[in-house]
Amino acid sequence: MRVSQVPLVGRRPELAALREALDGATHGAGRCLVVAGEAGIGKTRLVEELLDGVDTGTTLVARGQCADSGAGPVPYAGLDGVLRDLVGALGEEAVLDAAGPAADALGVILPRLVTVRPGVDGGRVPEVLTDLLTTVCARRTVVVVVEDLHWSDDVTRTTVARLARAAPSTHLLVLVTYRSDDVGRRHPLRTTLAELDRARLAERVEVPRLADPEVVELARAVLPDAPAGADRTGAGGLGELVERAEGVPFYVEELACCYDGDIPVSLRDVLLLRYAGLSEAAQAFCRVVAAGGVRAGRDVLAAVLGDEALERAEPAAREAVDALVLQADPDGYGFRHALMQEAVEAELLPTERRRLHAAYAEALATGPATVPRLVEQADHWWHARVPDRALAAAVTGLDAAANDVAPAAAVRLGERALELWDTVPDAADVTGTTHHDLLVRVAEAETVATHVDRALALARQALDEWPADDPAGRARTLGLVAVQQLRAGDVAGLDRTREALAAAPQDDLGTLAGLLRLDARAKMLAGRFQEAVAAAGRGYEAATAAGDRSTAALLLNTSGLARLSAGDPGGLDELEESRRLSGDDWAGRAHYFTNLSDHQLRLGRFAEALRTASAGAEVGRAGGSGWSSRAMLEGNVAEALIGLGRWEEADAWYRRATNEVSPSAWAVYLAERWTWLTLWRGDVETAQAMGRRHRAVWLRFAEVEMQVRGRAPATLAELALARDDVDDALDLVRHAADPGRLSGAYALTVLAVAARVLARARATGRAVDVGPYEEALAAAAFWPTHRLWATVFAAELGRTPWPEVSAFGPDDGAPAHLRPYALVREGEHRLAAGDKARARELLGDAAEAARDVGAGSLLARATSLLHDAGLAAPTRRRPAEAGADPLTDRERQVLELVAEGLTNGQIAERLFISRKTASVHVSAILRKLGVTSRTEAAVVARSAAHPA
């Protein structure tokens, strides 16, 4: 039903922005718009006006509305309506087909749609729903509206962010609304909005208050019979209405109800104007609906009132609908505006409030035990002030939300259960659990919600309370504390792991296996490989004896990777055995593909790593795995692309994915690689900002994990050199001289950067001792790529000519950027020696190689050297310079997407062509423009779009 039947007044610029966005989506230029404004300002009315003009024959509209239960967001409420509209428009079978192999995740939102398999969680919903919508919008324009985002849960916010990333170059328009006055400094929506703004993924449409003349225009539209001159200022008439409405359209419409009467004094009275004019029966019905929230489903209302009572209340309901207090839909009743619901709910008497909330809680218990209903049930018992029922429902809701990955709801209910515990006699009997066990469950929920500090505090409290006569439980809780410490980057977690193992009963093989896996993994990540192998071996024996095949496979995987990291090729056999033992278990298979591709990356076998990680990601996608488990594999794909010189593709992935990964060690890996890539691509200012933002976290995790230790300080040192802070760079690479801190591949790449820092320090007159670094280099001689990086080390220090470095190729494990870097350094050397002819040749080759890779920093450096030396850079005459555009319309379209950094596969998806056709178009573009790389083609495109 329409929110308002009166004309839209004073919103011409805002409506134009929405219509422009819709037109863009219709022509394949999708966008995300965020409509913001205070309560009652007309956000929904604005969206309604846009949608009234939509051609439903060519455009599909899917709308959802977030909801608040009175104590927090209702999980998935904002997505429920979207999915229902899709099913209504396309049919269940078409929706499931479009969603692909992971379609059963949609059953988390809409249980009647599909049976949810065991292990399927709500964390997969954003990815699956995004894939579904992008598939649908390939055939028609799709408008997704999610209203009241200030009441959104984690999954809904993540889905909106994913849709915003997917929208450009598609037929998808994403419209979201939120109350700006309800989003304070600590509101979780602020993080999402900030990220959308930072990545330029959304445009804001701020809806302001109406000016006085606009208020008069709206009032006259509501009151067409108002006499001329009634809009004067002062008491009485429209003038007083204008003053009292303060430019808020909702207040204008409500105040118009009492035109020629007494204008209410308080805002509360304004909101209750229509309600106050209802009969007693209609008011009573409105209060029942208000206790259920902004909207109450018919099935729930029938359970609350009884079927016969609901039928008898139909005349009262109709009266409330006719008075524009409520609005009806096929499934229930809702308030015309949330402000009105809040005002009517405040009218409930204390006994009436408790009675109605208890009735709603009982009613919700009779329906399907979905996560949203369980959460609402818990909230109603809370509002009903029935402590024992509220506690029991909170614990049940906590478990359901945690298993379903609705972290905000799980945390909220868990914290409430802890708050209620001491107020309920025999709380353990009521909940079927103990206080210390509840603390552990809440800690685990806090972990999923990435509240690491809070999770650690709760785990420690659980440990303090754990009964001494349960050594196994105490040991597992010690392990939980250790995990939280390690996740926080606290090296003390390693000591806590040892304590847990010492406390565990040696005959409890299940507990022992789990703790030994934690111990082995922590030691492997810390670089203590032999200790990790020993712990994994003990754990494997315990898991096998306990019949725990899954844990046994994971322990084999850890052992295999530790052996490989120590230079023992026999670790490959253990990785393969771990894969066999995992069978169809995705967790084990994901570890196999991730760790094998990671090992291949460290060997410099980038093409192999790309195939392995891509195959693993495809297996996960086909099996319906969630984004979080595939992110590691896709991250290894991106890193392989860096090594292969496909930097544009890698950068596009990092831009899309990095901000979707929860704070963790894995987030550190991704942010560090993206920062390094940003620096080498030539965006030094952005890279410096990224380094400043992440530095403290990176260095904290470097104390715990060797992979971080072998990457983050080196990247920070390169950033320090870029700003000429040699002292900071020296401090950052000092750990590279300690063989106990780094090993193998991680030591070699850091030492190469350290040599550059040492050379710069010597050039500035600082006294540095190279000896310890040379010893560390010798200690890493066992690693297969040692010769490559030892040559780089020597060249940086001036001991080896740079052509020896440029002679290394992919078969030697050399990353693609190393050759142009070596050419630039040799070009510098030749210029210094006065050999300009050879320098010009070298720097020209370096520029071309840098273009091919996308290494903007090297391209700029080579070009600058040529320019400063008075040497003309080698150029090609491009056909476009002759005056005629050599490209077809389709090729120009492809070129624009190349300039955006899209891969051939992504271009194919955007233009609805095959990957092969996209590749043919790109090859033709390079040939016609006379360029050799996508980067150079992108430069041509940008130059054409923004001529000097």
Secondary structure as the mmCIF struct_conf table of DSSP 4:
data_model
#
loop_
_struct_conf.conf_type_id
_struct_conf.id
_struct_conf.beg_label_comp_id
_struct_conf.beg_label_asym_id
_struct_conf.beg_label_seq_id
_struct_conf.end_label_comp_id
_struct_conf.end_label_asym_id
_struct_conf.end_label_seq_id
BEND BEND1 VAL A 3 VAL A 3
BEND BEND2 GLN A 5 VAL A 6
HELX_LH_PP_P HELX_LH_PP_P1 PRO A 7 LEU A 8
BEND BEND3 GLY A 10 GLY A 10
HELX_RH_AL_P HELX_RH_AL_P1 ARG A 12 THR A 26
TURN_TY1_P TURN_TY1_P1 HIS A 27 GLY A 28
STRN STRN1 ARG A 31 GLY A 37
TURN_TY1_P TURN_TY1_P2 ALA A 39 GLY A 40
BEND BEND4 ILE A 41 GLY A 42
HELX_RH_AL_P HELX_RH_AL_P2 LYS A 43 ASP A 52
TURN_TY1_P TURN_TY1_P3 GLY A 53 GLY A 53
TURN_TY1_P TURN_TY1_P4 THR A 56 THR A 58
STRN STRN2 THR A 59 GLN A 65
STRN STRN3 ASP A 68 ASP A 68
BEND BEND5 GLY A 70 GLY A 72
STRN STRN4 PRO A 73 PRO A 73
HELX_LH_PP_P HELX_LH_PP_P2 VAL A 74 VAL A 74
TURN_TY1_P TURN_TY1_P5 PRO A 75 TYR A 76
HELX_RH_AL_P HELX_RH_AL_P3 ALA A 77 LEU A 90
HELX_RH_AL_P HELX_RH_AL_P4 GLU A 92 ALA A 99
HELX_RH_3T_P HELX_RH_3T_P1 GLY A 100 VAL A 108
TURN_TY1_P TURN_TY1_P6 ILE A 109 ILE A 109
TURN_TY1_P TURN_TY1_P7 PRO A 111 LEU A 113
BEND BEND6 VAL A 114 VAL A 114
HELX_LH_PP_P HELX_LH_PP_P3 THR A 115 ARG A 117
TURN_TY1_P TURN_TY1_P8 PRO A 118 GLY A 119
HELX_RH_3T_P HELX_RH_3T_P2 GLY A 122 ARG A 124
HELX_RH_AL_P HELX_RH_AL_P5 VAL A 125 VAL A 136
TURN_TY1_P TURN_TY1_P9 CYS A 137 ARG A 139
BEND BEND7 ARG A 140 ARG A 140
STRN STRN5 THR A 141 GLU A 147
HELX_RH_3T_P HELX_RH_3T_P3 LEU A 149 TRP A 151
HELX_RH_AL_P HELX_RH_AL_P6 ASP A 154 ALA A 166
TURN_TY1_P TURN_TY1_P10 PRO A 168 HIS A 171
STRN STRN6 LEU A 172 ARG A 179
HELX_RH_3T_P HELX_RH_3T_P4 SER A 180 ASP A 182
TURN_TY1_P TURN_TY1_P11 ARG A 185 ARG A 186
HELX_RH_AL_P HELX_RH_AL_P7 PRO A 188 ARG A 198
TURN_TY1_P TURN_TY1_P12 ALA A 199 ARG A 200
STRN STRN7 GLU A 203 GLU A 206
HELX_LH_PP_P HELX_LH_PP_P4 PRO A 208 ALA A 211
HELX_RH_AL_P HELX_RH_AL_P8 ASP A 212 VAL A 222
TURN_TY1_P TURN_TY1_P13 PRO A 224 ASP A 225
HELX_LH_PP_P HELX_LH_PP_P5 ALA A 226 PRO A 227
TURN_TY1_P TURN_TY1_P14 ALA A 228 ASP A 231
BEND BEND8 THR A 233 GLY A 236
HELX_RH_AL_P HELX_RH_AL_P9 GLY A 237 ALA A 245
TURN_TY1_P TURN_TY1_P15 GLU A 246 GLY A 247
HELX_RH_AL_P HELX_RH_AL_P10 PRO A 249 LEU A 255
HELX_RH_3T_P HELX_RH_3T_P5 ALA A 256 CYS A 258
TURN_TY1_P TURN_TY1_P16 TYR A 259 ASP A 260
BEND BEND9 GLY A 261 GLY A 261
HELX_LH_PP_P HELX_LH_PP_P6 ASP A 262 PRO A 264
BEND BEND10 VAL A 265 SER A 266
HELX_RH_AL_P HELX_RH_AL_P11 LEU A 267 LEU A 271
TURN_TY1_P TURN_TY1_P17 LEU A 272 LEU A 272
HELX_RH_AL_P HELX_RH_AL_P12 LEU A 273 ALA A 276
TURN_TY1_P TURN_TY1_P18 GLY A 277 GLY A 277
BEND BEND11 LEU A 278 LEU A 278
HELX_RH_AL_P HELX_RH_AL_P13 GLU A 280 GLY A 292
BEND BEND12 VAL A 294 VAL A 294
STRN STRN8 ARG A 295 GLY A 297
HELX_RH_AL_P HELX_RH_AL_P14 ARG A 298 LEU A 305
HELX_RH_AL_P HELX_RH_AL_P15 ASP A 307 ARG A 312
TURN_TY1_P TURN_TY1_P19 ALA A 313 ALA A 313
HELX_RH_AL_P HELX_RH_AL_P16 GLU A 314 ASP A 322
TURN_TY1_P TURN_TY1_P20 ALA A 323 LEU A 324
BEND BEND13 VAL A 325 VAL A 325
STRN STRN9 LEU A 326 ASP A 329
TURN_TY1_P TURN_TY1_P21 PRO A 330 ASP A 331
STRN STRN10 GLY A 332 PHE A 335
BEND BEND14 ARG A 336 HIS A 337
HELX_RH_AL_P HELX_RH_AL_P17 ALA A 338 GLU A 345
TURN_TY1_P TURN_TY1_P22 ALA A 346 GLU A 347
HELX_RH_AL_P HELX_RH_AL_P18 PRO A 350 ALA A 365
TURN_TY1_P TURN_TY1_P23 THR A 366 THR A 366
BEND BEND15 GLY A 367 GLY A 367
HELX_RH_AL_P HELX_RH_AL_P19 VAL A 371 HIS A 383
TURN_TY1_P TURN_TY1_P24 ALA A 384 ARG A 385
HELX_RH_AL_P HELX_RH_AL_P20 PRO A 387 ASN A 403
TURN_TY1_P TURN_TY1_P25 ASP A 404 VAL A 405
HELX_RH_AL_P HELX_RH_AL_P21 PRO A 407 TRP A 421
TURN_TY1_P TURN_TY1_P26 ASP A 422 THR A 423
BEND BEND16 VAL A 424 VAL A 424
TURN_TY1_P TURN_TY1_P27 PRO A 425 ASP A 426
HELX_RH_AL_P HELX_RH_AL_P22 ALA A 427 THR A 431
TURN_TY1_P TURN_TY1_P28 GLY A 432 GLY A 432
BEND BEND17 THR A 433 THR A 433
HELX_RH_AL_P HELX_RH_AL_P23 HIS A 435 VAL A 448
TURN_TY1_P TURN_TY1_P29 ALA A 449 THR A 450
HELX_RH_AL_P HELX_RH_AL_P24 VAL A 452 GLU A 465
BEND BEND18 TRP A 466 TRP A 466
TURN_TY1_P TURN_TY1_P30 ALA A 468 ASP A 469
HELX_RH_AL_P HELX_RH_AL_P25 PRO A 471 ARG A 487
TURN_TY1_P TURN_TY1_P31 ALA A 488 GLY A 489
TURN_TY1_P TURN_TY1_P32 VAL A 491 VAL A 491
HELX_RH_AL_P HELX_RH_AL_P26 ALA A 492 ALA A 503
BEND BEND19 ALA A 504 ALA A 504
TURN_TY1_P TURN_TY1_P33 GLN A 506 ASP A 507
HELX_RH_AL_P HELX_RH_AL_P27 LEU A 509 ALA A 526
TURN_TY1_P TURN_TY1_P34 GLY A 527 GLY A 527
HELX_RH_AL_P HELX_RH_AL_P28 PHE A 529 ALA A 545
TURN_TY1_P TURN_TY1_P35 ALA A 546 GLY A 547
HELX_RH_AL_P HELX_RH_AL_P29 ARG A 549 SER A 565
TURN_TY1_P TURN_TY1_P36 ALA A 566 GLY A 567
TURN_TY1_P TURN_TY1_P37 PRO A 569 GLY A 570
HELX_RH_AL_P HELX_RH_AL_P30 GLY A 571 SER A 582
TURN_TY1_P TURN_TY1_P38 GLY A 583 ASP A 584
HELX_RH_AL_P HELX_RH_AL_P31 TRP A 586 ARG A 602
TURN_TY1_P TURN_TY1_P39 LEU A 603 GLY A 604
HELX_RH_AL_P HELX_RH_AL_P32 PHE A 606 ALA A 622
TURN_TY1_P TURN_TY1_P40 GLY A 623 GLY A 624
HELX_RH_AL_P HELX_RH_AL_P33 TRP A 627 LEU A 644
TURN_TY1_P TURN_TY1_P41 GLY A 645 GLY A 645
HELX_RH_AL_P HELX_RH_AL_P34 TRP A 647 ALA A 657
HELX_RH_3T_P HELX_RH_3T_P6 THR A 658 GLU A 660
BEND BEND20 VAL A 661 VAL A 661
HELX_LH_PP_P HELX_LH_PP_P7 SER A 662 SER A 662
BEND BEND21 PRO A 663 SER A 664
HELX_RH_AL_P HELX_RH_AL_P35 ALA A 665 TRP A 680
TURN_TY1_P TURN_TY1_P42 ARG A 681 GLY A 682
HELX_RH_AL_P HELX_RH_AL_P36 VAL A 684 ALA A 702
TURN_TY1_P TURN_TY1_P43 GLU A 703 VAL A 704
HELX_RH_AL_P HELX_RH_AL_P37 MET A 706 ARG A 709
TURN_TY1_P TURN_TY1_P44 GLY A 710 ARG A 711
HELX_RH_AL_P HELX_RH_AL_P38 ALA A 712 ALA A 722
TURN_TY1_P TURN_TY1_P45 ARG A 723 ASP A 724
HELX_RH_AL_P HELX_RH_AL_P39 VAL A 726 VAL A 733
HELX_RH_3T_P HELX_RH_3T_P7 ARG A 734 ALA A 737
TURN_TY1_P TURN_TY1_P46 PRO A 739 ARG A 741
HELX_RH_AL_P HELX_RH_AL_P40 GLY A 744 ALA A 763
TURN_TY1_P TURN_TY1_P47 THR A 764 GLY A 765
HELX_RH_AL_P HELX_RH_AL_P41 GLY A 771 ALA A 779
TURN_TY1_P TURN_TY1_P48 ALA A 780 PHE A 782
BEND BEND22 TRP A 783 TRP A 783
TURN_TY1_P TURN_TY1_P49 PRO A 784 THR A 785
HELX_RH_AL_P HELX_RH_AL_P42 HIS A 786 GLU A 796
TURN_TY1_P TURN_TY1_P50 LEU A 797 GLY A 798
BEND BEND23 ARG A 799 THR A 800
HELX_RH_AL_P HELX_RH_AL_P43 TRP A 802 SER A 806
TURN_TY1_P TURN_TY1_P51 ALA A 807 ALA A 807
HELX_RH_3T_P HELX_RH_3T_P8 PRO A 810 ASP A 812
TURN_TY1_P TURN_TY1_P52 GLY A 813 GLY A 813
TURN_TY1_P TURN_TY1_P53 ALA A 816 HIS A 817
HELX_RH_AL_P HELX_RH_AL_P44 LEU A 818 ALA A 832
TURN_TY1_P TURN_TY1_P54 ALA A 833 GLY A 834
HELX_RH_AL_P HELX_RH_AL_P45 LYS A 836 VAL A 853
TURN_TY1_P TURN_TY1_P55 GLY A 854 GLY A 854
HELX_RH_AL_P HELX_RH_AL_P46 GLY A 856 ASP A 868
TURN_TY1_P TURN_TY1_P56 ALA A 869 GLY A 870
HELX_LH_PP_P HELX_LH_PP_P8 LEU A 871 PRO A 874
HELX_RH_3T_P HELX_RH_3T_P9 PRO A 879 ALA A 882
TURN_TY1_P TURN_TY1_P57 GLY A 883 GLY A 883
BEND BEND24 ALA A 884 ALA A 884
BEND BEND25 LEU A 887 LEU A 887
HELX_RH_AL_P HELX_RH_AL_P47 ASP A 889 ALA A 899
TURN_TY1_P TURN_TY1_P58 GLU A 900 GLY A 901
HELX_RH_AL_P HELX_RH_AL_P48 ASN A 904 LEU A 911
TURN_TY1_P TURN_TY1_P59 PHE A 912 PHE A 912
HELX_RH_AL_P HELX_RH_AL_P49 ARG A 915 LEU A 929
TURN_TY1_P TURN_TY1_P60 GLY A 930 GLY A 930
BEND BEND26 THR A 932 SER A 933
HELX_RH_AL_P HELX_RH_AL_P50 ARG A 934 ALA A 945
BEND BEND27 HIS A 946 HIS A 946
#
